[in-house]
Amino acid sequence: MTSSTATKRKITVRKQPTQERAKAKVEHILASTKTLLIKDGLDKLTTNHIAKAAGMSVGSLYQYFPNKQSVINELFSRWLAEVVSLVQELFVLDMTDLTLEAFADVVMAQVYSVEDSGQMQYEIELGKAMLLYPELHEVERLHGEKIAQMTADLLKKMKIKAPRATLVKLGYYIYGLNDLSEQLAWSDKCDRKQSLQWQREAMLSLLRMYPS
């Protein structure tokens, strides 16, 4: 894909639905696409497949989404928003007496659905899309910045002894560990649960350099 192609390709919803019926159609399209991603993967996803799964014509699909990338963008953005909400929920927890090991367990259990194989596969496919579609890179970059700042706040709450700038760098690094873990799963070179376990251990090794 050339940069000019990536620039021209639209990834936003063609029209924002205002009526309940139209909103329901958009939600149905997104739910159908999620099911296809889990079942068949990103490589086999086409607008024809999405339309068929949603029980509508391709023309009707195009009334809401100009291409499959725009559907993926909406799913990707919603997923990232869910991740932010999950991290935000961690701030209400009392971390006064948590060990680093317990902290890592809480974070991993909160953010990752390791017992939901369908959700895990869905996240893997969205991760593939992020790598393949340049249009999603800016969305991912802004998300990474937000998560790094939030992680820095969590580390401060855990009384990790480091300057704010270092805490933010740690946040970026921890976020990068997640990317590495996902890429191992995307390439089918490592079981997702195993890669998450390694991610936990790597995070712990990093945080032990800055004792509370």
Rosetta blueprint (number, residue, H / E / L):
1 M L
2 T L
3 S H
4 S H
5 T H
6 A H
7 T H
8 K H
9 R L
10 K L
11 I L
12 T L
13 V L
14 R L
15 K L
16 Q L
17 P L
18 T L
19 Q L
20 E H
21 R H
22 A H
23 K H
24 A H
25 K H
26 V H
27 E H
28 H H
29 I H
30 L H
31 A H
32 S H
33 T H
34 K H
35 T H
36 L H
37 L H
38 I H
39 K H
40 D H
41 G L
42 L H
43 D H
44 K H
45 L L
46 T L
47 T H
48 N H
49 H H
50 I H
51 A H
52 K H
53 A H
54 A H
55 G L
56 M L
57 S L
58 V H
59 G H
60 S H
61 L H
62 Y H
63 Q L
64 Y L
65 F L
66 P L
67 N L
68 K H
69 Q H
70 S H
71 V H
72 I H
73 N H
74 E H
75 L H
76 F H
77 S H
78 R H
79 W H
80 L H
81 A H
82 E H
83 V H
84 V H
85 S H
86 L H
87 V H
88 Q H
89 E H
90 L H
91 F H
92 V H
93 L L
94 D L
95 M L
96 T L
97 D L
98 L L
99 T L
100 L H
101 E H
102 A H
103 F H
104 A H
105 D H
106 V H
107 V H
108 M H
109 A H
110 Q H
111 V H
112 Y L
113 S L
114 V L
115 E L
116 D L
117 S H
118 G H
119 Q H
120 M H
121 Q H
122 Y H
123 E H
124 I H
125 E H
126 L H
127 G H
128 K H
129 A H
130 M H
131 L H
132 L H
133 Y L
134 P H
135 E H
136 L H
137 H H
138 E H
139 V H
140 E H
141 R H
142 L H
143 H H
144 G H
145 E H
146 K H
147 I H
148 A H
149 Q H
150 M H
151 T H
152 A H
153 D H
154 L H
155 L H
156 K H
157 K H
158 M L
159 K L
160 I L
161 K L
162 A L
163 P L
164 R H
165 A H
166 T H
167 L H
168 V H
169 K H
170 L H
171 G H
172 Y H
173 Y H
174 I H
175 Y H
176 G H
177 L H
178 N H
179 D H
180 L H
181 S H
182 E H
183 Q H
184 L H
185 A H
186 W H
187 S L
188 D L
189 K L
190 C L
191 D L
192 R H
193 K H
194 Q H
195 S H
196 L H
197 Q H
198 W H
199 Q H
200 R H
201 E H
202 A H
203 M H
204 L H
205 S H
206 L H
207 L H
208 R L
209 M L
210 Y L
211 P L
212 S L
